[in-house]
Structures are given as C-alpha cells and as structure tokens.
Amino acid sequence: MACTPTITACITQGDDWYLDVTFTDDGVFDDVTQDPVNPKNLTGASIVLTLKVDKDGAPVVAPTVSITDAELGRVRFSLTDVQTEALITTEDSRVLTGQCQITFNDGTVQSMFILIATIHRSWN
C-alpha cells in the first residue's frame, strides 16, 4: 500500500483561497503550468475534500471542487472570503486537515492526498 501524499496550505482569514492540482497515475502535483504525463481522466468522477479539526471530528468546511480539465486531471479547490472569515473565531491560528477522495465513473474510490491547512488571523 502506497502512502497518501500530503499537501500543506496557508489560508488567511477573510481572503479568497484556492488550490490547483493535477492528478496523475504517478500522484498529485500542484504545478499546473505544464501538461502532465499520465493524467487521470476525471470524466464522470466526483471529488470530495472536507476539512476537519481532526480525522474523527465534525466537518468544519468543504471547499468547492471544480474539475477544470477532466482529460488532463486538473482540479481547483476553493473557499470564498466569507468561508475563510468564519474559520477562526477567537484563536490567532487554527489547523484543519482533510483527505481528498475521488470516485471514478466505474465506482472505484481512491484517496489522492491529505491537506493540512493552517488558517491565520487577518491582521487588517
């Protein structure tokens, strides 16, 4: 069994946030400037990423998932400024984690990456 790769992100409270990734047979890449080798075809696939305080905790937020190019395996995960504003209440920062899973059109489910997101308070 292969390890699920980890992606880290910093999110500023009150800002729009996005993460662009490319899914390939070799893994997940956050460089979407070049055409990938062996991209996963995401036609008909559904993708889920839910951020939580810990793996057993209740969901805190689910980024919007947009397949931007199904044949090249490209996806954008995003949160609005309103969503990121609500991620911190009294603390200066907070860490949320989530696991991205793809369900392909043949019913196969594959865990693609774990996201560790640090949310920082906006000082404006």
N, C-alpha and C positions, 0 to 999 in steps of 0.2 A: 504494500500500500504506500503510495507516494504521500508526502506531506502537502498540505494545502498551503499555498504561498500567502504571505502577509503583506498587506499594503497599509502604510500609515498616512494619515492626513491631519492637517491642522485646519480648523474651521474657526473663523472669527464670528462671535455672536453678532447678529444683525446684518451680516453680509450674505449675499447670494454665494452658493458654493456648488462646484461641480467637479466630477472626476471622470475623465475619459479613459477608457481601457479598450484593449483589443484582446479577444480570446482566441487562442490558437491551440493546436494539438500539443504544443510544447509548453503551454502555460498562459499566463496573463501578463500583458505588457501595458504600461501606461504611456508609451511612446506611440502616438497615432499619426506621426508625420510621415511614416514610410509604410508601403504596402507590406502586410505581414506574410510570412512563409507559413503554409499550412493553417490558414484561418479556419476557425469553427464556423460552420454555416448555421446561423441563428434563425433562419426562416421558419416560422411557426413555433419558435421557442418562447418560453416565458421565463423571466428572470426575477428573482426576489432577493432583496437585501433589506434587513430590518436591524436597526441599531438598538442595542440594549445596554444597561449598566453592567450586567454580567450575563453569562450564557443562559442562566435559568430565570433571569428577571423578565419583567413585563416589557414589551416593546416600548421604546421611547419615541422613535420616529422611523419612518420608512422613506428613504429617498425615492424620488420619481425616477423610473428606469425608462430610458429611451434607446431603442435599438436604432442607431444612426446609419449603419450599413450592415445588413444581415449577412450578405455573402462574404464580407471581409471581417466579420466577427466584432464589429465596433459598437460600443455601448457608452452612453453617458448616464451617470448617476447624478442627481442634483437635488438641492434643497433651496427653498426660497429664503429671502431675508427674514420673512415672518417666522418660518420654521426654525431658523438658527437663533433668532431672538429668544424663542421660548426654551432653548436647550439649557440655559443657565438661569438660575433664579438668584441665589444668594452667594454661591461659591465663585471664586475667581476663574476656575477652570474645572473641566469635567472630562472623563474619558469614557467613550462609548465604544462597544465592539459589535461586530455583526459578521455573519457568514453569507456570502453570495452563493446562491444555488441556481442552476439553470435546469429547467425541464425541457428537454428537446421534444420535437414533434412525434418521436417514436415512443415517448414515455420515459426514456432514460433520464435519471436525475444525476447531476454532477455538481459537487462542491468546487467552486472555482477559486475563491480567495477569502481570507479573513480580513476585515477592515478594522483597524484600530484608529479611531478618530479622537483627537484632543480638541475640545471646544474651549476657546479662550474668550474671556470677557472683553467686550469692546470698551476701550477707554475714552471714546469720544463723548 
